[in-house]
Amino acid sequence: MSSPSKRREMDLMKLMMSDYKVEMINDGMQEFYVEFNGPKESLYQGGVWKIRVELPDAYPYKPPSIGFINKIYHPNVDEMSGSVCLDVINQNWSPMFDLVNVFEVFLPQLLLYPNALDPLNGEAAALMMRDGTAYDQRVKEYCEKYAKPEDIGARPEEKSSDEELSEDDYNSDDDQVAGKADP
């Protein structure tokens, strides 16, 4: 079998070849961010999250550490730290799995099938069990508020304050309307 460093390189390249946007944190290949889109036909559809991945020295024999950077409302994701409670990563990891499995199978399954009985976010779990409609609404609010491409730095040129952007847009609209009104 290949060495852990060769496997790390291979899995990272496979992830990049699968059209995931990967941003390295340091010069090595052990820490990076991955842009992750909410699964289709889920409450998270349309949301985009920046996921921090840390690969231990013994990867693939030890599981990667996975965490959401921007906020997500989910019973199995800690709202403050972004850490994920996912058995297949935390307890049942196998060297047969790779990084593509994490982003194409494990995280989508986590979002599609939350487990309120094993929560990291107790409030989300309680709301999900008590009032499913209110839970769904809160998930959608979080997606709208925290999971847009600009929230993960996908478009840094739009990082100016919302007031400046709104004011600029408002002024340019006014100029166009005023220009049309003055013959």
Secondary structure in CASP SS format (residue, H / E / C, confidence):
PFRMAT SS
TARGET T0000
AUTHOR 0000-0000-0000
METHOD secondary structure of the structure
MODEL  1
M C 1.00
S C 1.00
S C 1.00
P H 1.00
S H 1.00
K H 1.00
R H 1.00
R H 1.00
E H 1.00
M H 1.00
D H 1.00
L H 1.00
M H 1.00
K H 1.00
L H 1.00
M H 1.00
M H 1.00
S C 1.00
D C 1.00
Y C 1.00
K C 1.00
V E 1.00
E E 1.00
M E 1.00
I C 1.00
N C 1.00
D C 1.00
G C 1.00
M C 1.00
Q C 1.00
E E 1.00
F E 1.00
Y E 1.00
V E 1.00
E E 1.00
F E 1.00
N E 1.00
G C 1.00
P C 1.00
K C 1.00
E C 1.00
S C 1.00
L C 1.00
Y C 1.00
Q C 1.00
G C 1.00
G C 1.00
V E 1.00
W E 1.00
K E 1.00
I E 1.00
R E 1.00
V E 1.00
E E 1.00
L C 1.00
P C 1.00
D C 1.00
A C 1.00
Y C 1.00
P C 1.00
Y C 1.00
K C 1.00
P C 1.00
P C 1.00
S E 1.00
I E 1.00
G E 1.00
F E 1.00
I C 1.00
N C 1.00
K C 1.00
I C 1.00
Y C 1.00
H C 1.00
P C 1.00
N C 1.00
V E 1.00
D C 1.00
E C 1.00
M C 1.00
S C 1.00
G C 1.00
S E 1.00
V E 1.00
C C 1.00
L C 1.00
D H 1.00
V H 1.00
I H 1.00
N H 1.00
Q C 1.00
N C 1.00
W C 1.00
S C 1.00
P C 1.00
M C 1.00
F C 1.00
D C 1.00
L H 1.00
V H 1.00
N H 1.00
V H 1.00
F H 1.00
E H 1.00
V H 1.00
F H 1.00
L H 1.00
P H 1.00
Q H 1.00
L H 1.00
L H 1.00
L H 1.00
Y C 1.00
P C 1.00
N C 1.00
A C 1.00
L C 1.00
D C 1.00
P C 1.00
L C 1.00
N C 1.00
G H 1.00
E H 1.00
A H 1.00
A H 1.00
A H 1.00
L H 1.00
M H 1.00
M H 1.00
R H 1.00
D C 1.00
G H 1.00
T H 1.00
A H 1.00
Y H 1.00
D H 1.00
Q H 1.00
R H 1.00
V H 1.00
K H 1.00
E H 1.00
Y H 1.00
C H 1.00
E H 1.00
K H 1.00
Y H 1.00
A C 1.00
K C 1.00
P H 1.00
E H 1.00
D H 1.00
I H 1.00
G C 1.00
A C 1.00
R C 1.00
P H 1.00
E H 1.00
E H 1.00
K C 1.00
S C 1.00
S C 1.00
D H 1.00
E H 1.00
E H 1.00
L H 1.00
S H 1.00
E H 1.00
D H 1.00
D H 1.00
Y H 1.00
N H 1.00
S H 1.00
D H 1.00
D H 1.00
D H 1.00
Q H 1.00
V H 1.00
A H 1.00
G H 1.00
K H 1.00
A H 1.00
D C 1.00
P C 1.00
END
